[in-house]
Amino acid sequence: MNARNCAFDVIKFVSAFLVVCIHFAPHGNFLDAYVNAICRIAVPLFFIITGYHYDSICSAGKFKTYILRIIMLT
């Protein structure tokens, strides 16, 4: 079954926005340190979602194709 989980798409969208906030937020303010700390949850969320899909990728025999796609995108 190849169903797409829309909740993960929403989490990835919010995480991508948080990564942008990390890179473009002004620094030096007391409040900015807290905002930056909250935004840093984005990268671990990407790793968690990737780990969730890892088992299904390996069991379907698509691991080599998945890695090659990542290398080509990089």
Helices and strands as residue ranges (DSSP letters): H 6-24, H 30-39, H 42-59, H 63-73
